[in-house]
Amino acid sequence: MDVFSDEYFMREALKEAHKALAIGEVPVGAVVVSNNRIIARAHNQTEKLTDATAHAEMLAATAASNYLGSKYLDECALYVTLEPCVMCAGALNWVQLQRLVFGASDPQRGYRLLNGNVLHPRTEVTEGISAQEAKDLIDSFFRRIRGKQR
C-alpha cells in the first residue's frame, strides 16, 4: 500500500471513527489532507459538545481552515468514513473543497438524497474506500444502541 494512497488516508479517518465510538458518539471520522499531509483530524462530537453540528466533517474543515489561515480548502482533500449529510456537504461547498473521499454511503441522510449537487462544482468525489469497514462500524454502533433501548 502506497503511503499516500486513498486507502492510507481512509485508515486514518477510520482511526478517528474509533475514537468517536470509544466516547459513545456515532463512529464517523475525518481527516483533511493538503500536499499529501494530514493537516486536520476530527471525529463526531455531537454528544460531547452538546452541538448537533459537531460532525466530523465540520470539525475537520474548521481545524484545517484554522491551520491554513484560510476559509477555503480548495487545495485539500477530505477523507470521511461516511457520506456527508446535507449540512456537511453544504459547508464543504462553502469551503470550496477540492476533493471529497468517503467510505460508506448513507442512504438515509447522505447529501446525494437531494436531486441537485450540494458540493462545489469543482469538488471531485471518490466513494467506497474502505466502505465495508466503515459500514460495519456504524451498523454495530446502532445495533448496540438499539439493544440498550429495549
Backbone as JSON, one array per atom type, in Angstrom:
{
  "sequence": "MDVFSDEYFMREALKEAHKALAIGEVPVGAVVVSNNRIIARAHNQTEKLTDATAHAEMLAATAASNYLGSKYLDECALYVTLEPCVMCAGALNWVQLQRLVFGASDPQRGYRLLNGNVLHPRTEVTEGISAQEAKDLIDSFFRRIRGKQR",
  "N": [[0.84, -1.19, 0.0], [0.65, 2.12, -0.95], [2.11, 4.86, 0.75], [0.85, 7.33, 0.54], [-1.76, 6.87, -0.34], [-5.3, 6.68, -1.16], [-6.41, 4.73, 0.44], [-4.66, 4.67, 2.62], [-5.07, 7.22, 3.83], [-7.8, 6.98, 4.4], [-7.72, 4.97, 6.28], [-6.65, 6.41, 8.38], [-8.77, 8.15, 8.85], [-10.61, 6.26, 9.7], [-9.44, 5.55, 12.13], [-10.04, 7.83, 13.58], [-12.82, 7.54, 13.63], [-13.03, 5.35, 15.3], [-12.22, 6.55, 17.66], [-14.41, 8.19, 18.15], [-16.36, 6.24, 18.58], [-15.39, 5.14, 20.95], [-16.06, 7.07, 22.81], [-18.76, 7.04, 22.83], [-20.03, 8.24, 20.68], [-21.6, 8.58, 17.42], [-19.87, 6.61, 15.19], [-18.0, 8.23, 13.22], [-15.34, 9.41, 11.33], [-12.84, 11.79, 10.26], [-10.31, 13.16, 8.11], [-8.31, 15.86, 6.96], [-6.43, 16.52, 4.11], [-3.57, 18.02, 2.79], [-1.3, 18.6, 0.27], [-0.39, 15.91, 0.41], [-0.27, 15.54, 3.16], [-1.56, 15.15, 6.39], [-3.52, 17.6, 7.75], [-5.54, 18.12, 9.49], [-7.62, 16.51, 11.87], [-10.54, 14.79, 12.92], [-13.45, 13.7, 14.75], [-16.85, 12.63, 15.19], [-18.55, 14.63, 17.56], [-20.97, 15.32, 18.71], [-22.5, 14.67, 20.96], [-20.69, 14.99, 23.1], [-20.03, 17.74, 22.88], [-22.49, 18.83, 23.02], [-23.79, 19.71, 20.69], [-25.4, 19.77, 17.76], [-24.26, 20.23, 15.32], [-21.68, 19.35, 15.38], [-20.3, 17.52, 13.65], [-17.95, 15.18, 12.27], [-16.89, 16.03, 9.78], [-17.41, 18.79, 9.76], [-15.95, 19.69, 12.0], [-13.37, 18.92, 11.24], [-13.02, 20.45, 8.89], [-13.1, 23.04, 9.94], [-10.84, 22.98, 11.63], [-8.84, 22.56, 9.71], [-9.07, 24.9, 8.17], [-8.36, 26.78, 10.09], [-5.7, 25.97, 10.51], [-4.56, 26.48, 7.99], [-5.07, 29.16, 7.78], [-7.06, 30.18, 6.2], [-10.27, 30.49, 4.72], [-10.9, 28.83, 2.7], [-10.65, 25.57, 1.31], [-9.59, 24.73, -1.05], [-7.47, 23.4, -2.11], [-7.37, 21.01, -0.91], [-8.08, 17.7, 0.34], [-10.76, 15.91, 1.72], [-11.14, 13.19, 3.75], [-13.52, 10.99, 4.75], [-15.36, 8.75, 6.77], [-18.04, 8.17, 6.34], [-20.61, 8.95, 4.01], [-21.13, 12.4, 3.63], [-23.66, 14.34, 5.34], [-26.39, 16.49, 4.31], [-26.04, 19.02, 5.54], [-23.27, 19.04, 6.12], [-22.22, 18.68, 3.55], [-23.07, 21.05, 2.37], [-21.51, 22.87, 3.82], [-19.01, 22.04, 2.94], [-19.18, 22.85, 0.34], [-19.1, 25.66, 0.65], [-16.48, 25.97, 1.6], [-15.14, 25.34, -0.62], [-14.06, 22.81, -1.22], [-11.55, 20.79, -2.63], [-11.43, 18.0, -3.08], [-13.42, 15.22, -2.22], [-13.47, 12.3, -0.37], [-15.1, 9.46, 0.46], [-16.14, 6.75, 2.62], [-18.42, 4.63, 3.43], [-21.71, 4.66, 2.02], [-24.55, 6.75, 2.81], [-27.61, 6.01, 2.91], [-29.83, 7.02, 4.21], [-29.42, 9.64, 5.19], [-27.54, 10.92, 3.63], [-25.91, 13.35, 1.5], [-26.43, 12.91, -1.17], [-29.07, 12.3, -1.45], [-30.49, 14.48, -2.19], [-31.67, 16.0, -5.18], [-30.15, 17.88, -6.66], [-26.65, 18.82, -6.97], [-24.98, 19.34, -4.06], [-22.41, 19.89, -3.36], [-19.45, 21.87, -4.08], [-19.02, 22.91, -7.47], [-16.49, 22.24, -8.54], [-15.53, 20.26, -6.9], [-14.1, 17.13, -6.62], [-15.22, 13.78, -6.38], [-14.73, 10.75, -4.7], [-15.82, 7.59, -3.93], [-16.5, 4.85, -1.65], [-14.12, 3.87, -0.54], [-12.68, 1.72, 1.69], [-15.26, 1.02, 2.42], [-16.85, -1.12, 3.44], [-15.75, -1.68, 5.96], [-16.21, 0.77, 7.26], [-19.02, 0.86, 7.14], [-19.67, -1.44, 8.64], [-18.77, -0.64, 11.16], [-20.49, 1.53, 11.78], [-22.98, 0.18, 11.64], [-22.7, -1.73, 13.72], [-22.53, -0.05, 15.92], [-25.12, 1.14, 15.97], [-26.68, -1.16, 16.3], [-25.9, -1.88, 18.86], [-26.78, 0.36, 20.33], [-29.56, 0.23, 19.9], [-30.06, -2.15, 21.21], [-29.69, -1.42, 23.87], [-31.85, 0.21, 24.26], [-34.04, -1.33, 24.64]],
  "CA": [[0.0, 0.0, 0.0], [1.39, 3.38, -1.04], [1.94, 5.67, 1.94], [-0.04, 8.46, 0.3], [-2.9, 6.38, -1.1], [-6.62, 6.92, -0.57], [-6.59, 3.73, 1.5], [-3.89, 5.1, 3.78], [-5.75, 8.33, 4.5], [-9.07, 6.49, 4.95], [-7.39, 4.26, 7.53], [-6.5, 7.45, 9.4], [-10.14, 8.59, 9.18], [-11.21, 5.18, 10.5], [-8.9, 5.69, 13.5], [-10.87, 8.87, 14.21], [-14.14, 6.96, 13.86], [-12.92, 4.52, 16.5], [-12.19, 7.46, 18.81], [-15.8, 8.57, 18.38], [-17.02, 5.07, 19.16], [-14.9, 4.97, 22.32], [-16.71, 8.04, 23.71], [-20.2, 6.92, 22.69], [-20.53, 9.03, 19.55], [-21.73, 7.87, 16.16], [-18.47, 6.46, 14.76], [-17.61, 8.84, 11.95], [-14.07, 10.11, 11.46], [-12.42, 12.53, 9.07], [-9.02, 13.84, 8.07], [-8.11, 16.75, 5.82], [-5.09, 16.33, 3.57], [-3.04, 19.04, 1.9], [0.04, 18.22, -0.18], [-0.11, 14.57, 0.94], [-0.01, 15.63, 4.59], [-2.77, 15.37, 7.19], [-3.45, 18.88, 8.47], [-6.6, 18.18, 10.48], [-8.28, 15.24, 12.21], [-11.7, 15.01, 13.78], [-14.47, 12.67, 14.8], [-18.11, 13.17, 15.69], [-18.57, 15.04, 18.97], [-22.25, 15.98, 18.95], [-22.91, 14.43, 22.36], [-19.68, 15.58, 23.98], [-20.1, 19.2, 22.82], [-23.91, 19.21, 23.03], [-23.88, 20.53, 19.48], [-25.84, 18.92, 16.65], [-23.43, 20.49, 14.13], [-20.3, 18.91, 15.64], [-19.98, 16.34, 12.85], [-16.52, 15.04, 11.98], [-16.53, 16.85, 8.62], [-17.45, 20.21, 10.16], [-14.83, 19.94, 12.9], [-12.13, 18.8, 10.46], [-12.91, 21.61, 7.99], [-12.75, 24.2, 10.77], [-9.45, 22.83, 12.05], [-7.98, 22.76, 8.53], [-9.1, 26.33, 7.84], [-7.52, 27.45, 11.09], [-4.31, 25.61, 10.24], [-4.12, 27.16, 6.77], [-5.34, 30.59, 7.84], [-7.88, 30.47, 5.02], [-11.6, 29.89, 4.78], [-11.02, 27.93, 1.55], [-9.89, 24.32, 1.3], [-9.64, 24.42, -2.49], [-6.33, 22.56, -2.46], [-7.39, 19.97, 0.11], [-8.98, 16.56, 0.24], [-11.37, 15.46, 2.98], [-11.42, 11.76, 3.82], [-14.51, 10.79, 5.81], [-15.77, 7.35, 6.75], [-19.44, 8.07, 5.93], [-21.07, 10.0, 3.1], [-21.59, 13.57, 4.39], [-25.07, 14.74, 5.31], [-26.62, 17.72, 3.55], [-25.42, 20.14, 6.26], [-21.83, 18.99, 5.93], [-21.95, 18.91, 2.13], [-23.22, 22.49, 2.15], [-20.31, 23.53, 4.36], [-17.9, 21.71, 2.05], [-19.35, 23.74, -0.81], [-18.62, 27.0, 1.01], [-15.01, 26.0, 1.71], [-14.65, 25.02, -1.97], [-13.23, 21.62, -1.09], [-11.07, 20.25, -3.91], [-11.73, 16.57, -3.26], [-14.1, 14.5, -1.14], [-13.34, 10.85, -0.45], [-15.83, 8.87, 1.59], [-16.22, 5.29, 2.69], [-19.76, 4.07, 3.29], [-22.82, 5.53, 1.62], [-25.57, 6.95, 3.84], [-28.88, 6.07, 2.16], [-30.88, 7.68, 4.98], [-29.17, 11.06, 5.43], [-26.45, 11.4, 2.8], [-26.2, 14.5, 0.65], [-26.88, 12.51, -2.51], [-30.53, 12.17, -1.47], [-31.01, 15.65, -2.91], [-31.55, 15.87, -6.64], [-29.05, 18.71, -7.15], [-25.36, 18.61, -6.32], [-24.77, 20.3, -2.97], [-20.99, 20.2, -3.29], [-18.93, 22.87, -5.02], [-18.92, 22.3, -8.8], [-15.15, 21.73, -8.82], [-15.16, 19.19, -5.97], [-14.04, 15.76, -7.15], [-15.72, 12.83, -5.39], [-14.38, 9.34, -4.78], [-16.57, 6.91, -2.88], [-16.33, 3.41, -1.49], [-12.82, 3.48, 0.02], [-12.91, 1.05, 2.99], [-16.7, 1.17, 2.67], [-17.42, -2.19, 4.27], [-15.3, -1.48, 7.35], [-16.94, 1.93, 7.78], [-20.42, 0.46, 7.31], [-19.75, -2.37, 9.76], [-18.59, 0.14, 12.38], [-21.76, 2.25, 12.01], [-24.04, -0.8, 11.91], [-22.52, -2.33, 15.05], [-22.87, 1.0, 16.88], [-26.57, 1.27, 16.07], [-27.21, -2.4, 16.9], [-25.65, -1.81, 20.3], [-27.67, 1.39, 20.89], [-30.93, -0.3, 19.9], [-30.14, -3.18, 22.25], [-29.8, -0.75, 25.17], [-33.14, 0.89, 24.36], [-35.11, -2.31, 24.91]],
  "C": [[0.89, 1.25, 0.0], [1.08, 4.24, 0.19], [0.91, 6.78, 1.73], [-1.25, 8.06, -0.55], [-4.21, 6.78, -0.41], [-6.86, 5.96, 0.59], [-5.86, 4.14, 2.77], [-4.64, 6.21, 4.54], [-7.11, 7.91, 5.06], [-8.83, 5.69, 6.22], [-7.23, 5.26, 8.68], [-7.88, 7.99, 9.82], [-10.84, 7.52, 10.02], [-10.69, 5.19, 11.94], [-9.71, 6.74, 14.26], [-12.26, 8.34, 14.53], [-14.12, 6.08, 15.12], [-12.82, 5.37, 17.76], [-13.61, 7.91, 19.16], [-16.55, 7.44, 19.07], [-16.65, 4.92, 20.63], [-15.56, 5.94, 23.3], [-18.23, 8.06, 23.51], [-20.83, 7.75, 21.6], [-20.77, 8.12, 18.35], [-20.34, 7.81, 15.54], [-18.19, 6.94, 13.33], [-16.32, 9.61, 12.21], [-13.68, 10.76, 10.15], [-11.0, 13.05, 9.25], [-9.01, 14.73, 6.84], [-6.65, 16.66, 5.42], [-4.76, 17.47, 2.62], [-1.62, 18.65, 1.54], [0.5, 16.9, 0.44], [0.23, 14.55, 2.43], [-1.31, 15.89, 5.33], [-2.59, 16.66, 7.97], [-4.55, 19.03, 9.5], [-7.21, 16.79, 10.64], [-9.47, 15.57, 13.09], [-12.6, 13.78, 13.74], [-15.74, 13.31, 15.37], [-18.01, 13.48, 17.18], [-19.88, 15.73, 19.33], [-22.71, 15.83, 20.39], [-21.97, 15.16, 23.32], [-19.81, 17.1, 24.04], [-21.53, 19.73, 22.92], [-24.19, 20.16, 21.87], [-24.2, 19.63, 18.3], [-25.01, 19.14, 15.39], [-22.0, 19.97, 14.28], [-20.01, 17.57, 14.95], [-18.49, 16.35, 12.53], [-16.08, 15.96, 10.85], [-16.45, 18.33, 8.99], [-16.23, 20.55, 11.03], [-13.5, 19.88, 12.16], [-11.94, 20.0, 9.53], [-12.52, 22.86, 8.77], [-11.29, 24.15, 11.19], [-8.5, 23.07, 10.89], [-7.94, 24.23, 8.13], [-8.25, 27.13, 8.82], [-6.04, 27.19, 10.84], [-3.76, 26.4, 9.05], [-4.26, 28.68, 6.84], [-6.17, 31.04, 6.66], [-9.25, 29.82, 5.2], [-11.82, 28.9, 3.64], [-10.11, 26.72, 1.69], [-9.82, 23.81, -0.14], [-8.42, 23.65, -2.99], [-6.22, 21.39, -1.48], [-8.36, 18.85, -0.24], [-9.49, 16.22, 1.64], [-11.67, 13.98, 2.83], [-12.35, 11.56, 5.01], [-15.1, 9.4, 5.66], [-17.2, 7.16, 6.26], [-19.79, 9.22, 5.01], [-21.59, 11.19, 3.92], [-23.1, 13.81, 4.27], [-25.17, 16.05, 4.51], [-25.96, 18.93, 4.21], [-23.91, 20.18, 5.98], [-21.46, 19.24, 4.47], [-22.09, 20.39, 1.79], [-22.01, 23.26, 2.66], [-19.11, 23.25, 3.46], [-17.98, 22.5, 0.75], [-18.74, 25.11, -0.5], [-17.12, 27.07, 1.14], [-14.34, 25.64, 0.39], [-13.67, 23.85, -1.95], [-12.84, 21.08, -2.47], [-11.54, 18.82, -4.13], [-12.38, 16.0, -2.01], [-13.94, 13.02, -1.39], [-14.1, 10.29, 0.74], [-15.92, 7.36, 1.47], [-17.62, 4.8, 2.39], [-20.76, 5.12, 2.81], [-23.79, 5.66, 2.79], [-26.92, 7.1, 3.14], [-30.0, 6.78, 2.9], [-30.69, 9.19, 5.1], [-28.08, 11.67, 4.56], [-26.87, 12.51, 1.85], [-26.73, 14.12, -0.72], [-28.38, 12.23, -2.58], [-31.18, 13.34, -2.19], [-30.78, 15.47, -4.4], [-30.38, 16.67, -7.2], [-27.76, 18.4, -6.41], [-25.14, 19.72, -5.29], [-23.32, 20.75, -2.9], [-20.61, 21.28, -4.3], [-18.75, 22.19, -6.39], [-17.55, 21.71, -9.14], [-14.71, 20.59, -7.89], [-15.22, 17.84, -6.66], [-14.46, 14.81, -6.03], [-15.25, 11.42, -5.72], [-15.11, 8.66, -3.63], [-16.18, 5.45, -2.78], [-14.99, 2.96, -0.95], [-13.05, 2.96, 1.45], [-14.38, 1.09, 3.39], [-17.25, 0.12, 3.61], [-17.0, -2.03, 5.73], [-16.04, -0.32, 8.0], [-18.4, 1.58, 8.06], [-20.57, -0.47, 8.5], [-19.63, -1.65, 11.1], [-19.88, 0.87, 12.76], [-22.86, 1.27, 12.4], [-23.91, -1.39, 13.3], [-22.86, -1.32, 16.15], [-24.39, 1.07, 17.07], [-27.23, 0.0, 16.59], [-27.04, -2.37, 18.41], [-26.58, -0.8, 20.97], [-29.1, 0.87, 20.97], [-31.11, -1.38, 20.96], [-30.29, -2.58, 23.63], [-31.15, -0.12, 25.37], [-34.27, -0.06, 24.71], [-35.29, -2.58, 26.35]]
}
